[in-house]
Amino acid sequence: MTRPHPLDRAAIALGLASIASLVFVYEGLDEFRFLAIGGPSIAVALVLGALAAAAGLTGRRVPALLAGLGFAAAAALELASTLAGEDWLGANLSTMSLWLGLAVGLLLAAAAPRTGTDTAGTEPPSH
């Protein structure tokens, strides 16, 4: 079995980071609760994180691109809800910042050209 491409490993790591952010659902963290995640934002973090990790594991770009677009949309929706004085996703602007970072990372990993040698040390097929 060959190792995943570095860009695929980035998608895996970003997806797992999103899933790991669910630790902030626990209310007992008190001053260590840096993010507000609850309600619909749990589904955002879990579903899009799993999609990103699966994209990296399978080496497919389209799911990573969709996860990145989903995180960008969730970040924009959180910003809009904060500006409206509402809380549509059960998150806060710290969560929005996390999602924006995940979106940028996934979009770059999905859109970046795969050049050079692969991780097995052989040249990629020429197009």
C-alpha positions as CSV (number, residue, x, y, z in Angstrom):
1,M,0.0,0.0,0.0
2,T,1.4,3.4,-0.9
3,R,1.3,6.4,1.4
4,P,-1.1,9.2,0.7
5,H,0.0,12.2,-1.2
6,P,1.0,15.1,1.1
7,L,-2.0,17.1,-0.1
8,D,-4.3,14.2,0.8
9,R,-2.6,14.0,4.2
10,A,-3.5,17.7,4.6
11,A,-7.1,16.9,3.9
12,I,-7.1,14.1,6.4
13,A,-5.5,16.3,9.1
14,L,-8.0,19.1,8.4
15,G,-10.9,16.8,8.6
16,L,-9.7,15.2,11.8
17,A,-9.2,18.7,13.3
18,S,-12.8,19.6,12.6
19,I,-13.9,16.4,14.3
20,A,-11.6,17.0,17.2
21,S,-13.1,20.5,17.6
22,L,-16.2,18.7,18.9
23,V,-14.5,18.5,22.3
24,F,-15.7,22.1,22.8
25,V,-19.3,20.8,23.0
26,Y,-18.5,19.8,26.6
27,E,-19.7,22.6,28.8
28,G,-17.4,21.8,31.7
29,L,-14.3,23.3,30.0
30,D,-15.1,26.7,31.5
31,E,-12.3,29.2,30.6
32,F,-10.8,26.6,28.3
33,R,-13.9,26.5,26.0
34,F,-12.4,28.6,23.2
35,L,-15.1,27.7,20.7
36,A,-18.9,27.6,21.0
37,I,-20.1,24.5,19.2
38,G,-23.7,23.3,19.7
39,G,-26.8,22.5,17.8
40,P,-26.4,22.6,14.0
41,S,-22.7,23.4,14.2
42,I,-22.1,19.9,15.6
43,A,-23.4,18.5,12.4
44,V,-21.3,20.9,10.3
45,A,-18.1,20.0,12.1
46,L,-18.8,16.2,12.1
47,V,-20.2,15.8,8.5
48,L,-17.8,18.2,6.7
49,G,-14.8,16.9,8.8
50,A,-15.7,13.3,7.9
51,L,-16.1,14.3,4.2
52,A,-12.7,16.0,4.2
53,A,-11.0,13.0,6.0
54,A,-12.6,10.6,3.5
55,A,-11.5,12.7,0.6
56,G,-7.9,12.5,1.8
57,L,-8.1,8.8,2.5
58,T,-9.4,8.0,-1.0
59,G,-7.2,10.6,-2.7
60,R,-10.2,12.3,-4.3
61,R,-10.2,16.1,-4.8
62,V,-13.9,16.8,-5.4
63,P,-15.0,15.8,-1.9
64,A,-12.2,17.9,-0.4
65,L,-13.4,20.8,-2.5
66,L,-17.0,20.3,-1.4
67,A,-15.9,20.1,2.2
68,G,-13.9,23.3,1.8
69,L,-16.9,25.0,0.2
70,G,-19.2,23.8,3.0
71,F,-16.9,25.2,5.6
72,A,-16.7,28.5,3.8
73,A,-20.5,28.6,3.5
74,A,-20.9,27.7,7.2
75,A,-18.4,30.5,8.1
76,A,-20.3,33.0,6.0
77,L,-23.6,31.9,7.6
78,E,-22.2,32.3,11.1
79,L,-21.0,35.8,10.2
80,A,-24.4,36.7,8.8
81,S,-26.2,35.3,11.9
82,T,-23.9,37.3,14.2
83,L,-24.5,40.5,12.3
84,A,-28.2,39.9,12.5
85,G,-28.0,39.4,16.2
86,E,-29.0,35.8,16.0
87,D,-27.4,32.4,16.6
88,W,-28.6,30.2,13.7
89,L,-25.8,27.6,14.0
90,G,-25.1,27.5,17.7
91,A,-21.6,28.7,17.2
92,N,-19.6,32.0,17.7
93,L,-17.1,34.0,15.7
94,S,-14.2,31.8,17.1
95,T,-15.9,28.8,15.5
96,M,-16.3,30.9,12.3
97,S,-12.6,31.6,12.3
98,L,-11.8,27.8,12.6
99,W,-14.2,27.0,9.8
100,L,-12.7,29.7,7.6
101,G,-9.2,28.3,8.2
102,L,-10.4,24.8,7.4
103,A,-12.1,26.1,4.3
104,V,-9.0,27.8,3.0
105,G,-6.8,24.8,3.8
106,L,-9.1,22.3,2.1
107,L,-9.7,24.5,-1.0
108,L,-6.0,24.9,-1.4
109,A,-5.3,21.2,-0.9
110,A,-8.0,20.3,-3.5
111,A,-7.0,22.9,-6.1
112,A,-3.2,22.6,-5.8
113,P,-1.6,20.8,-8.8
114,R,-0.1,17.4,-8.0
115,T,3.4,17.8,-9.4
116,G,6.7,16.1,-8.7
117,T,7.1,12.5,-7.6
118,D,4.5,10.7,-5.7
119,T,5.2,9.2,-2.3
120,A,6.3,5.9,-3.7
121,G,9.1,7.6,-5.5
122,T,7.9,7.1,-9.1
123,E,7.1,9.8,-11.5
124,P,3.4,10.6,-12.0
125,P,1.9,9.9,-15.4
126,S,2.3,12.7,-17.9
127,H,-0.8,14.3,-19.4
